[in-house]
Amino acid sequence: MAGNEDVEEIVNNDNNNEEKVVEESQVQGSDVQEQSSGDRLIRLPITRIKHIIKTDPDVNLASSEAVVALTKAAELFIQMVAKDAVEKTLNNKRKTLQRKDLDIVLETRDSYTFLEGALDT
């Protein structure tokens, strides 16, 4: 699935930490502006999320508010998965998060069943 590669690129973004972010005060109406410093509302690169959205043939146009909302949702989802995986790592008395921790969390938690068959293992 091509979307998995896009998600992996977001997670492994090696843009020298020059991610574009949106400040909370700027997420009003269609006045969304990208910033590279300050208090971060969004940490994932908005332009990359916009590119992923455009890969869906059913989407012709996405408003800036929709892109910001989807970017924040993706960020929160990644944080939730990472938190659950770190919890599993600590329960196994290890300090290093491993792929198997992610796999176990994704297989055992009911909230991640929608990913079944979408990820390479």
Backbone torsions as a table, in degrees:
resi	resn	phi	psi	omega
1	MET	NA	125.7	-175.1
2	ALA	-64.1	-30.2	-179.8
3	GLY	-62.7	-32.2	178.8
4	ASN	-62.8	-39.3	178.5
5	GLU	-63.9	-39.3	179.0
6	ASP	-64.7	-42.7	179.4
7	VAL	-64.8	-41.4	178.2
8	GLU	-62.7	-37.3	178.1
9	GLU	-65.1	-35.6	178.0
10	ILE	-65.8	-47.6	-178.2
11	VAL	-64.3	-37.7	-176.9
12	ASN	-98.5	25.5	-176.4
13	ASN	-58.1	120.1	-179.3
14	ASP	-112.8	44.9	-179.3
15	ASN	-83.3	31.1	179.8
16	ASN	53.4	38.6	177.8
17	ASN	56.7	30.3	176.8
18	GLU	-101.2	46.5	-179.2
19	GLU	-70.7	142.3	175.6
20	LYS	-84.4	136.1	-177.0
21	VAL	-129.6	163.9	178.0
22	VAL	-115.9	127.4	176.6
23	GLU	-78.3	148.3	-175.1
24	GLU	-58.2	-38.3	-178.3
25	SER	-68.5	-14.3	-176.7
26	GLN	-98.6	-1.1	-179.7
27	VAL	-93.3	66.3	178.6
28	GLN	-133.8	123.7	179.5
29	GLY	59.6	-142.3	-179.9
30	SER	-95.5	17.2	-177.3
31	ASP	-92.5	34.0	-178.4
32	VAL	-74.3	121.7	179.2
33	GLN	-120.8	146.7	-178.6
34	GLU	-92.4	139.7	179.2
35	GLN	-130.3	156.1	178.8
36	SER	-110.7	3.4	177.5
37	SER	-151.0	178.3	179.9
38	GLY	95.4	-173.9	177.8
39	ASP	-65.8	127.9	-174.6
40	ARG	-97.0	124.4	170.3
41	LEU	-88.7	-37.4	-179.8
42	ILE	-127.7	133.1	-178.5
43	ARG	-105.6	-18.3	178.5
44	LEU	-82.3	150.4	-179.9
45	PRO	-70.4	118.3	-176.9
46	ILE	-62.2	-38.3	-178.8
47	THR	-63.7	-34.3	178.3
48	ARG	-69.0	-42.1	177.3
49	ILE	-63.3	-41.0	178.2
50	LYS	-60.3	-39.9	177.7
51	HIS	-64.5	-41.7	178.4
52	ILE	-63.2	-41.8	178.6
53	ILE	-60.6	-40.9	-178.1
54	LYS	-69.2	-15.2	177.7
55	THR	-73.3	-15.8	177.5
56	ASP	-80.8	118.5	-177.3
57	PRO	-65.9	-18.1	179.6
58	ASP	-81.4	-11.5	-178.0
59	VAL	-103.2	118.1	178.0
60	ASN	-94.7	-37.4	-176.1
61	LEU	-149.3	139.1	178.0
62	ALA	-128.6	127.9	179.9
63	SER	-69.0	159.5	180.0
64	SER	-63.8	-32.6	177.8
65	GLU	-65.8	-39.6	178.8
66	ALA	-65.6	-40.8	179.2
67	VAL	-63.7	-43.4	178.8
68	VAL	-63.6	-43.2	-179.8
69	ALA	-63.9	-44.3	178.6
70	LEU	-66.5	-36.2	178.0
71	THR	-64.3	-44.6	178.8
72	LYS	-65.4	-40.0	178.2
73	ALA	-62.4	-42.5	178.3
74	ALA	-63.2	-41.9	178.7
75	GLU	-62.0	-45.7	179.6
76	LEU	-65.0	-37.7	178.0
77	PHE	-64.2	-45.5	178.9
78	ILE	-61.7	-41.3	178.4
79	GLN	-62.4	-41.6	-179.1
80	MET	-64.7	-45.3	179.0
81	VAL	-63.5	-44.3	-179.6
82	ALA	-63.4	-41.9	179.1
83	LYS	-61.8	-45.0	179.1
84	ASP	-63.7	-39.2	-179.8
85	ALA	-69.5	-38.7	178.0
86	VAL	-65.8	-39.4	176.4
87	GLU	-58.8	-43.1	177.8
88	LYS	-63.4	-41.2	178.9
89	THR	-61.5	-46.3	-179.4
90	LEU	-67.1	-35.0	176.6
91	ASN	-63.7	-29.0	177.4
92	ASN	-89.6	11.9	176.7
93	LYS	57.1	42.4	175.8
94	ARG	-122.1	160.0	179.2
95	LYS	-105.9	-16.9	-175.5
96	THR	-104.4	123.8	176.0
97	LEU	-73.3	129.6	-178.7
98	GLN	-120.5	160.6	179.7
99	ARG	-56.1	-36.5	-178.8
100	LYS	-63.8	-29.7	176.4
101	ASP	-65.6	-43.4	176.7
102	LEU	-62.8	-44.8	-179.4
103	ASP	-60.8	-43.6	-179.5
104	ILE	-63.4	-44.6	179.8
105	VAL	-62.7	-44.9	-178.4
106	LEU	-67.2	-28.8	179.8
107	GLU	-83.3	-30.7	-171.8
108	THR	-97.4	-25.1	-178.5
109	ARG	-86.8	128.5	-178.9
110	ASP	-62.4	-30.2	-176.7
111	SER	-68.7	-11.5	-179.6
112	TYR	-108.2	11.2	-177.6
113	THR	-64.3	-23.4	178.9
114	PHE	-66.4	-16.2	178.6
115	LEU	-86.0	-5.3	-177.1
116	GLU	-54.9	124.2	179.0
117	GLY	83.8	-6.8	-178.2
118	ALA	-92.0	-19.3	-176.2
119	LEU	-110.0	142.9	174.4
120	ASP	-77.8	136.9	177.5
121	THR	-119.9	NA	NA
